[in-house]
């Protein structure tokens, strides 16, 4: 019996890992569930010179905005002092946290939710006394904000954008003719047709570069 259970565990374990590797290779279902990260082969993410925090903002019918990043009943800190909304690098599930806050709070009808990324250089995290010993310039932290996800209160995805760091890298590439030429020389034999190569916006219908129209509530649509 023990041998059968051991063999079943080995077969199941290898089968789950094989499924995760296939999803990663085929780029299908990688973000279908948060637990997919445990079986997808994505262990070498690298490190960035920039730090970031995530803000979830809800837009009401009156065009008033609500901060739904932190739930009124408290925030979960998986590691250290950073809230869990900052651990989803691709922002596949961050908007759901804001929807959960809306479900358990009272507010006016909500039209859209925005996932906003705040980004700055990590060197500005140094304490003031270390900064003064290391740098001659005053500590003037520059923060950059970028919309990452736009979705409806129902959870339907409207728009997604890449990160601020990725966007800056793309702009540097396309502003440098030499790098553009080198990237063309390094293209593989099989090319995927992408008519909107220079755009970084994806809409819910799978087409790149198409802006979604303004969302209105059912009451506004009926003229009430």
C-alpha positions, 0 to 999 in steps of 0.5 A, spaced: 500 500 500 505 504 501 508 503 495 502 504 491 501 511 495 508 513 493 508 511 486 501 515 486 504 521 489 510 521 484 506 521 478 501 526 481 507 531 482 511 530 476 504 531 472 502 537 476 509 540 474 509 538 467 502 541 466 505 548 469 511 547 464 506 546 458 502 552 461 509 557 461 511 554 454 504 555 451 503 562 455 496 559 456 493 559 463 499 562 466 495 567 471 488 563 471 489 562 479 494 565 484 496 558 485 499 557 478 505 561 480 507 555 485 507 550 478 509 555 473 517 555 471 518 562 473 523 563 478 528 567 475 525 574 475 531 578 476 531 585 480 530 592 478 533 598 481 526 601 482 521 600 487 514 600 487 507 600 490 500 599 488 494 603 489 487 601 487 482 607 486 475 606 484 471 611 480 464 613 482 458 615 478 459 622 481 466 622 478 469 622 485 474 617 487 475 612 493 481 609 495 480 601 496 487 599 497 487 598 504 480 594 507 477 598 513 478 591 517 486 591 516 491 589 511 495 583 510 502 583 510 505 576 508 512 579 509 515 585 512 511 591 512 508 591 505 501 589 503 499 583 499 497 588 493 504 589 492 506 582 490 502 581 484 508 584 479 503 583 473 497 585 476 493 579 474 489 579 481 490 586 484 483 589 482 480 583 485 482 586 492 479 592 490 472 589 488 472 585 495 473 592 499 467 594 495 463 588 496 463 589 504 463 597 504 457 602 503 458 607 497 455 610 491 455 606 484 462 605 482 463 605 474 470 603 474 476 601 478 484 603 476 490 599 479 495 605 479 503 603 480 507 608 484 514 607 482 521 611 484 528 609 484 530 604 490 536 609 492 531 614 495 529 608 500 536 610 504 536 613 511 537 620 511 544 619 514 546 614 509 544 618 504 548 624 506 554 620 507 554 617 500 551 623 496 553 630 495 546 632 492 540 633 496 535 627 497 529 629 492 525 623 491 522 623 484 515 618 484 512 616 477 505 614 477 502 609 471 495 606 470 496 598 470 489 595 469 482 598 468 476 594 470 469 594 471 466 592 478 464 586 475 471 584 474 471 584 467 477 587 464 477 593 460 485 595 459 492 593 461 498 596 461 505 594 462 509 597 468 513 603 468 520 600 468 518 596 461 515 602 458 521 606 459 525 601 456 521 600 450 521 608 449 529 608 450 529 602 444 524 606 439 528 612 440 535 609 439 535 607 431 541 603 432 538 599 437 532 598 433 536 596 427 540 591 432 533 588 434 531 587 427 537 583 426 536 579 431 529 577 430 528 569 429 526 566 422 518 565 424 515 572 426 509 573 429 505 578 426 503 584 431 501 590 427 501 594 434 508 593 436 509 600 438 503 600 443 503 597 450 495 597 451 491 591 451 483 591 451 478 586 453 477 583 446 484 581 445 486 587 440 492 591 442 491 599 441 484 599 442 481 604 447 475 602 451 469 607 451 467 610 457 463 606 462 457 608 465 452 605 470 446 602 468 442 607 471 445 612 467 444 608 461 437 608 462 437 616 463 435 616 470 
